[in-house]
Amino acid sequence: MSVGTNWSPRNPDYEKVVREGFDAEAPLKSIGASLMKVEPGYVEIHAPIQPAIMTSYAPVVHGGIVGLLADCALAHAALTLAAPGAMGVTVEYKINLMAPAVGEHVIARGTVIKPSSKMTVAKAEIYAAGADGSERLVAIAVGTLAAL
């Protein structure tokens, strides 16, 4: 799935940098998340829905996990367009949780809206996917990321 935006990465090794950064994220490792796609201005993260990420009171993915995936999708999408050696941090993000995440796995798709050398705005769409390949939009987030 190409995002349809022709961003040009500032770092020719952007994919390697993004994958290494993703692999170093302990919270993502702890939930079994995988970085499935990396393109300029876009990433896609998958995480299996398992008891460790579900709430204790209902069989749905905890909202904090949905937020974690949204934040990571925003940040890693922004990192695809960062300058060599740059590192980023999330300054803020707003998330709308619209439906419970139930199914086989969660998909977080991060997309850059407006890149900049200082502040980048990105969005994340979070889907719950079923065994049959169906997807249901469960959350949308928009965030600002600062380059350090």
MDTraj code that builds the backbone (N, CA, C; nanometers):
import mdtraj as md
import numpy as np

residues = "MET SER VAL GLY THR ASN TRP SER PRO ARG ASN PRO ASP TYR GLU LYS VAL VAL ARG GLU GLY PHE ASP ALA GLU ALA PRO LEU LYS SER ILE GLY ALA SER LEU MET LYS VAL GLU PRO GLY TYR VAL GLU ILE HIS ALA PRO ILE GLN PRO ALA ILE MET THR SER TYR ALA PRO VAL VAL HIS GLY GLY ILE VAL GLY LEU LEU ALA ASP CYS ALA LEU ALA HIS ALA ALA LEU THR LEU ALA ALA PRO GLY ALA MET GLY VAL THR VAL GLU TYR LYS ILE ASN LEU MET ALA PRO ALA VAL GLY GLU HIS VAL ILE ALA ARG GLY THR VAL ILE LYS PRO SER SER LYS MET THR VAL ALA LYS ALA GLU ILE TYR ALA ALA GLY ALA ASP GLY SER GLU ARG LEU VAL ALA ILE ALA VAL GLY THR LEU ALA ALA LEU".split()
xyz = np.array([
    [0.0841, -0.1177, 0.0000],
    [0.0000, 0.0000, 0.0000],
    [0.0879, 0.1231, 0.0000],
    [0.0940, 0.1932, -0.1070],
    [0.1684, 0.3176, -0.1113],
    [0.0771, 0.4284, -0.0621],
    [0.1321, 0.5197, 0.0121],
    [0.0514, 0.6231, 0.0741],
    [0.0095, 0.7312, -0.0234],
    [0.0642, 0.7323, -0.1422],
    [0.0217, 0.8285, -0.2416],
    [0.0887, 0.9645, -0.2288],
    [0.1806, 0.9807, -0.1350],
    [0.2545, 1.1051, -0.1192],
    [0.3990, 1.0771, -0.1555],
    [0.4536, 1.1625, -0.2355],
    [0.5899, 1.1394, -0.2841],
    [0.6923, 1.2159, -0.2021],
    [0.7040, 1.1814, -0.0741],
    [0.8042, 1.2437, 0.0104],
    [0.9413, 1.1890, -0.0297],
    [1.0418, 1.2727, -0.0201],
    [1.1792, 1.2306, -0.0465],
    [1.2534, 1.2205, 0.0864],
    [1.3046, 1.1021, 0.1190],
    [1.3791, 1.0890, 0.2446],
    [1.5091, 1.1691, 0.2384],
    [1.5433, 1.2319, 0.3508],
    [1.6677, 1.3084, 0.3598],
    [1.7855, 1.2174, 0.3896],
    [1.7573, 1.0990, 0.4384],
    [1.8612, 1.0023, 0.4728],
    [1.8471, 0.8816, 0.3797],
    [1.9479, 0.8532, 0.2972],
    [1.9362, 0.7388, 0.2073],
    [1.9236, 0.6055, 0.2821],
    [1.9657, 0.6022, 0.4085],
    [1.9560, 0.4809, 0.4902],
    [1.8351, 0.4848, 0.5831],
    [1.7319, 0.5605, 0.5447],
    [1.6164, 0.5790, 0.6332],
    [1.5538, 0.4478, 0.6776],
    [1.5412, 0.3515, 0.5872],
    [1.4746, 0.2264, 0.6251],
    [1.5541, 0.1514, 0.7322],
    [1.6849, 0.1462, 0.7165],
    [1.7705, 0.0809, 0.8159],
    [1.7584, 0.1512, 0.9512],
    [1.7614, 0.2839, 0.9509],
    [1.7509, 0.3622, 1.0749],
    [1.6172, 0.3365, 1.1434],
    [1.5100, 0.3365, 1.0659],
    [1.3766, 0.3143, 1.1224],
    [1.3657, 0.1731, 1.1792],
    [1.4121, 0.0750, 1.1054],
    [1.4036, -0.0643, 1.1534],
    [1.4886, -0.0854, 1.2792],
    [1.6083, -0.0272, 1.2829],
    [1.6924, -0.0400, 1.4025],
    [1.6274, 0.0285, 1.5225],
    [1.5695, 0.1455, 1.5007],
    [1.5004, 0.2153, 1.6080],
    [1.3808, 0.1369, 1.6589],
    [1.3063, 0.0799, 1.5678],
    [1.1905, -0.0011, 1.6049],
    [1.2355, -0.1221, 1.6866],
    [1.3383, -0.1894, 1.6401],
    [1.3872, -0.3097, 1.7095],
    [1.4391, -0.2803, 1.8503],
    [1.4782, -0.1560, 1.8758],
    [1.5302, -0.1189, 2.0076],
    [1.4195, -0.0802, 2.1067],
    [1.2945, -0.0733, 2.0611],
    [1.1825, -0.0322, 2.1466],
    [1.1345, -0.1499, 2.2314],
    [1.1731, -0.1525, 2.3575],
    [1.1346, -0.2615, 2.4477],
    [0.9829, -0.2788, 2.4601],
    [0.9037, -0.1707, 2.4695],
    [0.7589, -0.1915, 2.4801],
    [0.7000, -0.2627, 2.3577],
    [0.7545, -0.2334, 2.2410],
    [0.7047, -0.2991, 2.1198],
    [0.7417, -0.4471, 2.1187],
    [0.8634, -0.4764, 2.1646],
    [0.9044, -0.6173, 2.1754],
    [0.8140, -0.6921, 2.2710],
    [0.7791, -0.6281, 2.3833],
    [0.7012, -0.6965, 2.4873],
    [0.5610, -0.7340, 2.4416],
    [0.5093, -0.6647, 2.3401],
    [0.3744, -0.6995, 2.2910],
    [0.3801, -0.7772, 2.1592],
    [0.4995, -0.8108, 2.1137],
    [0.5143, -0.8904, 1.9914],
    [0.4904, -0.8134, 1.8636],
    [0.5081, -0.6808, 1.8662],
    [0.4831, -0.5985, 1.7477],
    [0.5915, -0.6193, 1.6418],
    [0.5505, -0.6072, 1.5161],
    [0.6408, -0.6210, 1.4017],
    [0.6251, -0.5014, 1.3091],
    [0.7370, -0.4546, 1.2558],
    [0.7359, -0.3468, 1.1577],
    [0.7225, -0.4112, 1.0201],
    [0.6055, -0.3988, 0.9612],
    [0.5752, -0.4694, 0.8370],
    [0.6132, -0.3918, 0.7115],
    [0.6039, -0.2584, 0.7166],
    [0.6304, -0.1793, 0.5964],
    [0.6939, -0.0464, 0.6356],
    [0.7929, -0.0058, 0.5569],
    [0.8595, 0.1229, 0.5763],
    [0.8756, 0.1869, 0.4393],
    [0.8153, 0.3033, 0.4217],
    [0.8281, 0.3822, 0.2999],
    [0.8496, 0.5268, 0.3420],
    [0.8984, 0.6120, 0.2528],
    [0.9133, 0.7522, 0.2916],
    [0.7791, 0.8108, 0.3380],
    [0.7751, 0.8527, 0.4633],
    [0.6545, 0.9132, 0.5196],
    [0.5490, 0.8156, 0.5658],
    [0.5816, 0.6862, 0.5729],
    [0.4803, 0.5857, 0.6058],
    [0.5422, 0.4638, 0.6726],
    [0.4749, 0.4129, 0.7744],
    [0.5103, 0.2834, 0.8332],
    [0.3832, 0.2068, 0.8666],
    [0.3977, 0.0764, 0.8751],
    [0.2873, -0.0092, 0.9171],
    [0.3392, -0.1078, 1.0202],
    [0.2719, -0.1098, 1.1355],
    [0.3096, -0.1948, 1.2479],
    [0.1953, -0.2916, 1.2754],
    [0.2283, -0.4190, 1.2998],
    [0.1288, -0.5198, 1.3371],
    [0.1629, -0.5734, 1.4755],
    [0.0590, -0.5984, 1.5551],
    [0.0772, -0.6607, 1.6866],
    [-0.0329, -0.7634, 1.7059],
    [0.0026, -0.8850, 1.7475],
    [-0.1003, -0.9872, 1.7697],
    [-0.1851, -0.9521, 1.8915],
    [-0.3141, -0.9775, 1.8797],
    [-0.4022, -0.9590, 1.9950],
    [-0.3906, -1.0844, 2.0799],
    [-0.3432, -1.0645, 2.2033],
    [-0.3158, -1.1741, 2.2962],
    [-0.3556, -1.1280, 2.4361],
    [-0.3741, -1.2191, 2.5281],
    [-0.4183, -1.1803, 2.6632],
    [-0.3314, -1.0738, 2.7298],
    [-0.2019, -1.0723, 2.7045],
    [-0.1123, -0.9772, 2.7704],
    [-0.1428, -0.8314, 2.7352],
    [-0.2131, -0.8034, 2.6260],
    [-0.2421, -0.6653, 2.5880],
    [-0.3903, -0.6310, 2.6028],
    [-0.4678, -0.7224, 2.6609],
    [-0.6110, -0.7008, 2.6748],
    [-0.6454, -0.6505, 2.8146],
    [-0.7601, -0.5871, 2.8257],
    [-0.8045, -0.5394, 2.9564],
    [-0.8446, -0.6584, 3.0424],
    [-0.8460, -0.6366, 3.1735],
    [-0.8845, -0.7441, 3.2653],
    [-1.0355, -0.7593, 3.2759],
    [-1.1095, -0.6602, 3.2328],
    [-1.2546, -0.6618, 3.2491],
    [-1.3330, -0.6905, 3.1215],
    [-1.2668, -0.6906, 3.0069],
    [-1.3349, -0.7203, 2.8800],
    [-1.2316, -0.7741, 2.7814],
    [-1.2734, -0.8572, 2.6886],
    [-1.1770, -0.9146, 2.5922],
    [-1.1459, -0.8192, 2.4763],
    [-1.0902, -0.7026, 2.5105],
    [-1.0523, -0.6028, 2.4105],
    [-0.9108, -0.5543, 2.4411],
    [-0.8433, -0.5018, 2.3398],
    [-0.7091, -0.4477, 2.3578],
    [-0.7188, -0.3229, 2.4462],
    [-0.6318, -0.3145, 2.5436],
    [-0.6273, -0.2005, 2.6352],
    [-0.6006, -0.0721, 2.5558],
    [-0.6688, 0.0355, 2.5929],
    [-0.6503, 0.1636, 2.5258],
    [-0.5076, 0.2150, 2.5324],
    [-0.4356, 0.1825, 2.6389],
    [-0.2956, 0.2233, 2.6491],
    [-0.2088, 0.1579, 2.5433],
    [-0.2410, 0.0354, 2.5092],
    [-0.1672, -0.0342, 2.4023],
    [-0.1991, 0.0287, 2.2678],
    [-0.3253, 0.0632, 2.2466],
    [-0.3634, 0.1318, 2.1222],
    [-0.2865, 0.2638, 2.1126],
    [-0.2770, 0.3367, 2.2245],
    [-0.2007, 0.4609, 2.2269],
    [-0.0529, 0.4396, 2.1991],
    [0.0047, 0.3351, 2.2573],
    [0.1449, 0.3005, 2.2324],
    [0.1681, 0.2778, 2.0831],
    [0.0822, 0.1992, 2.0214],
    [0.0978, 0.1697, 1.8785],
    [0.0812, 0.2954, 1.7935],
    [-0.0139, 0.3809, 1.8312],
    [-0.0337, 0.5060, 1.7578],
    [0.0906, 0.5936, 1.7675],
    [0.1425, 0.6118, 1.8892],
    [0.2605, 0.6950, 1.9107],
    [0.3793, 0.6413, 1.8316],
    [0.3998, 0.5123, 1.8356],
    [0.5129, 0.4519, 1.7630],
    [0.4957, 0.4649, 1.6118],
    [0.3747, 0.4511, 1.5629],
    [0.3512, 0.4673, 1.4187],
    [0.3782, 0.6114, 1.3757],
    [0.3326, 0.7089, 1.4555],
    [0.3601, 0.8502, 1.4251],
    [0.5103, 0.8760, 1.4216],
    [0.5780, 0.8330, 1.5267],
    [0.7204, 0.8614, 1.5413],
    [0.8042, 0.7954, 1.4326],
    [0.7750, 0.6706, 1.4024],
    [0.8555, 0.6009, 1.3020],
    [0.8259, 0.6513, 1.1609],
    [0.7030, 0.6944, 1.1344],
    [0.6721, 0.7560, 1.0043],
    [0.7538, 0.8840, 0.9894],
    [0.7587, 0.9656, 1.0958],
    [0.8367, 1.0895, 1.0916],
    [0.9856, 1.0597, 1.0725],
    [1.0347, 0.9558, 1.1374],
    [1.1762, 0.9203, 1.1274],
    [1.2168, 0.8830, 0.9848],
    [1.1232, 0.8355, 0.9031],
    [1.1571, 0.8020, 0.7644],
    [1.2017, 0.9244, 0.6854],
    [1.1628, 1.0436, 0.7305],
    [1.1969, 1.1667, 0.6579],
    [1.2986, 1.2526, 0.7312],
    [1.3519, 1.2028, 0.8429],
    [1.4476, 1.2800, 0.9228],
    [1.5844, 1.2852, 0.8568],
    [1.6587, 1.3880, 0.8927],
    [1.7953, 1.4038, 0.8433],
    [1.8848, 1.2953, 0.9037],
    [1.9950, 1.2614, 0.8360],
    [2.0876, 1.1645, 0.8927],
    [2.1333, 1.2081, 1.0321],
    [2.1319, 1.1159, 1.1264],
    [2.1747, 1.1436, 1.2621],
    [2.0687, 1.2065, 1.3509],
    [1.9576, 1.2488, 1.2927],
    [1.8512, 1.3112, 1.3720],
    [1.7747, 1.2047, 1.4489],
    [1.7255, 1.2482, 1.5616],
    [1.6436, 1.1624, 1.6457],
    [1.5194, 1.2435, 1.6787],
    [1.4091, 1.1783, 1.7011],
    [1.2873, 1.2534, 1.7276],
    [1.2182, 1.2104, 1.8546],
    [1.1379, 1.3008, 1.9063],
    [1.0544, 1.2711, 2.0225],
    [0.9137, 1.3227, 1.9947],
    [0.8172, 1.2553, 2.0526],
    [0.6795, 1.3005, 2.0407],
    [0.6604, 1.4178, 2.1354],
    [0.6135, 1.5295, 2.0823],
    [0.5856, 1.6482, 2.1625],
    [0.4433, 1.6389, 2.2177],
    [0.3524, 1.5933, 2.1334],
    [0.2143, 1.5736, 2.1757],
    [0.1441, 1.4839, 2.0743],
    [0.0387, 1.4185, 2.1221],
    [-0.0520, 1.3534, 2.0286],
    [-0.1897, 1.3464, 2.0914],
    [-0.2880, 1.3456, 2.0043],
    [-0.4269, 1.3340, 2.0452],
    [-0.4802, 1.2094, 1.9794],
    [-0.5519, 1.1302, 2.0563],
    [-0.6058, 1.0057, 2.0016],
    [-0.7560, 0.9991, 2.0260],
    [-0.8273, 0.9546, 1.9258],
    [-0.9696, 0.9260, 1.9390],
    [-0.9856, 0.7748, 1.9328],
    [-1.0305, 0.7162, 2.0440],
    [-1.0608, 0.5732, 2.0490],
    [-1.2079, 0.5597, 2.0089],
    [-1.2335, 0.4964, 1.8958],
    [-1.3674, 0.4969, 1.8384],
    [-1.4424, 0.3653, 1.8494],
    [-1.3688, 0.2561, 1.8684],
    [-1.4319, 0.1246, 1.8762],
    [-1.3374, 0.0305, 1.9497],
    [-1.3905, -0.0746, 2.0109],
    [-1.3012, -0.1704, 2.0771],
    [-1.2169, -0.2468, 1.9752],
    [-1.0925, -0.2723, 2.0123],
    [-1.0029, -0.3490, 1.9252],
    [-1.0150, -0.4964, 1.9619],
    [-1.0802, -0.5707, 1.8757],
    [-1.0956, -0.7151, 1.8922],
    [-1.0634, -0.7807, 1.7590],
    [-1.0125, -0.9030, 1.7637],
    [-0.9794, -0.9756, 1.6415],
    [-0.8515, -1.0536, 1.6580],
    [-0.7774, -1.0651, 1.5499],
    [-0.6526, -1.1422, 1.5480],
    [-0.5300, -1.0564, 1.5761],
    [-0.5268, -0.9371, 1.5163],
    [-0.4139, -0.8479, 1.5389],
    [-0.4549, -0.7026, 1.5183],
    [-0.3685, -0.6148, 1.5672],
    [-0.3875, -0.4707, 1.5535],
    [-0.2883, -0.4212, 1.4492],
    [-0.3351, -0.3306, 1.3639],
    [-0.2500, -0.2701, 1.2617],
    [-0.2450, -0.1199, 1.2879],
    [-0.1244, -0.0655, 1.2974],
    [-0.1056, 0.0790, 1.3134],
    [-0.0368, 0.1307, 1.1877],
    [-0.1032, 0.2227, 1.1201],
    [-0.0476, 0.2827, 0.9985],
    [-0.0155, 0.4283, 1.0263],
    [0.1129, 0.4614, 1.0227],
    [0.1576, 0.5978, 1.0480],
    [0.1906, 0.6670, 0.9174],
    [0.1442, 0.7920, 0.9040],
    [0.1633, 0.8694, 0.7819],
    [0.2028, 1.0118, 0.8162],
    [0.3044, 1.0624, 0.7506],
    [0.3437, 1.2017, 0.7697],
    [0.2448, 1.2917, 0.6968],
    [0.2008, 1.3945, 0.7677],
    [0.1118, 1.4949, 0.7081],
    [0.1935, 1.6138, 0.6592],
    [0.2849, 1.6635, 0.7456],
    [0.3682, 1.7785, 0.7131],
    [0.5066, 1.7585, 0.7718],
    [0.6055, 1.7278, 0.6874],
    [0.7414, 1.7117, 0.7391],
    [0.8099, 1.8468, 0.7571],
    [0.9064, 1.8488, 0.8477],
    [0.9865, 1.9681, 0.8701],
    [1.1163, 1.9257, 0.9381],
    [1.2180, 2.0083, 0.9263],
    [1.3450, 1.9754, 0.9918],
    [1.3372, 1.9950, 1.1427],
    [1.2360, 2.0677, 1.1915],
    [1.2226, 2.0911, 1.3356],
    [1.1015, 2.0207, 1.3957],
    [0.9847, 2.0351, 1.3345],
    [0.8612, 1.9747, 1.3849],
    [0.7873, 1.9084, 1.2691],
    [0.7495, 1.7849, 1.2890],
    [0.6746, 1.7109, 1.1876],
    [0.5389, 1.6747, 1.2445],
    [0.4365, 1.6870, 1.1627],
    [0.3016, 1.6465, 1.2008],
    [0.2713, 1.5161, 1.1277],
    [0.2192, 1.4198, 1.2034],
    [0.1874, 1.2887, 1.1449],
    [0.0555, 1.2386, 1.2029],
    [-0.0010, 1.1387, 1.1363],
    [-0.1235, 1.0774, 1.1872],
    [-0.1049, 0.9264, 1.1915],
    [-0.1857, 0.8631, 1.2734],
    [-0.1864, 0.7169, 1.2799],
    [-0.3313, 0.6711, 1.2760],
    [-0.3547, 0.5698, 1.1992],
    [-0.4845, 0.5026, 1.1973],
    [-0.4614, 0.3635, 1.2521],
    [-0.5447, 0.3245, 1.3485],
    [-0.5303, 0.1956, 1.4136],
    [-0.6506, 0.1096, 1.3761],
    [-0.6225, -0.0104, 1.3293],
    [-0.7264, -0.1037, 1.2863],
    [-0.7172, -0.2329, 1.3665],
    [-0.8310, -0.2940, 1.3895],
    [-0.8355, -0.4306, 1.4419],
    [-0.8644, -0.5193, 1.3212],
    [-0.7830, -0.6222, 1.3017],
    [-0.7969, -0.7103, 1.1856],
    [-0.8433, -0.8479, 1.2303],
    [-0.9333, -0.9043, 1.1526],
    [-0.9843, -1.0376, 1.1809],
    [-0.9067, -1.1443, 1.1068],
    [-0.9334, -1.2682, 1.1405],
    [-0.8674, -1.3818, 1.0753],
    [-0.9003, -1.3875, 0.9268],
    [-1.0152, -1.3316, 0.8894],
    [-1.0571, -1.3326, 0.7493],
    [-0.9971, -1.2185, 0.6679],
    [-0.9106, -1.1368, 0.7313],
    [-0.8479, -1.0248, 0.6621],
    [-0.9268, -0.8952, 0.6713],
    [-1.0435, -0.9002, 0.7316],
    [-1.1225, -0.7778, 0.7457],
    [-1.0547, -0.6830, 0.8434],
    [-1.0756, -0.5549, 0.8244],
    [-1.0187, -0.4532, 0.9111],
    [-1.1278, -0.3577, 0.9566],
    [-1.1166, -0.3163, 1.0844],
    [-1.2106, -0.2206, 1.1419],
    [-1.1301, -0.1074, 1.2039],
    [-1.1585, 0.0152, 1.1606],
    [-1.0906, 0.1309, 1.2170],
    [-1.1338, 0.1481, 1.3617],
    [-1.0370, 0.1493, 1.4550],
    [-1.0705, 0.1596, 1.5971],
    [-1.0178, 0.2878, 1.6611],
    [-0.9201, 0.3548, 1.5994],
    [-0.8661, 0.4774, 1.6565],
    [-0.7930, 0.5586, 1.5510],
    [-0.7919, 0.6883, 1.5742],
    [-0.7152, 0.7817, 1.4905],
    [-0.6387, 0.8734, 1.5844],
    [-0.5125, 0.8990, 1.5520],
    [-0.4299, 0.9895, 1.6314],
    [-0.3590, 1.0881, 1.5387],
    [-0.3365, 1.2075, 1.5890],
    [-0.2568, 1.3086, 1.5194],
    [-0.1538, 1.3584, 1.6195],
    [-0.0301, 1.3717, 1.5751],
    [0.0738, 1.4131, 1.6687],
    [0.1785, 1.5025, 1.6055],
    [0.2559, 1.5655, 1.6929],
    [0.3670, 1.6509, 1.6542],
    [0.4944, 1.5896, 1.7089],
    [0.5963, 1.5835, 1.6243],
    [0.7235, 1.5216, 1.6631],
    [0.8351, 1.6231, 1.6407],
    [0.9230, 1.6343, 1.7388],
    [1.0347, 1.7288, 1.7298],
    [1.1627, 1.6537, 1.6967],
    [1.2421, 1.7135, 1.6082],
    [1.3729, 1.6566, 1.5739],
    [1.4767, 1.7077, 1.6715],
    [1.5608, 1.6168, 1.7193],
    [1.6699, 1.6534, 1.8104],
    [1.8024, 1.6318, 1.7429],
])
top = md.Topology()
chain = top.add_chain()
for i, resn in enumerate(residues, 1):
    res = top.add_residue(resn, chain, resSeq=i)
    for name in ("N", "CA", "C"):
        top.add_atom(name, md.element.get_by_symbol(name[0]), res)
traj = md.Trajectory(xyz[None], top)
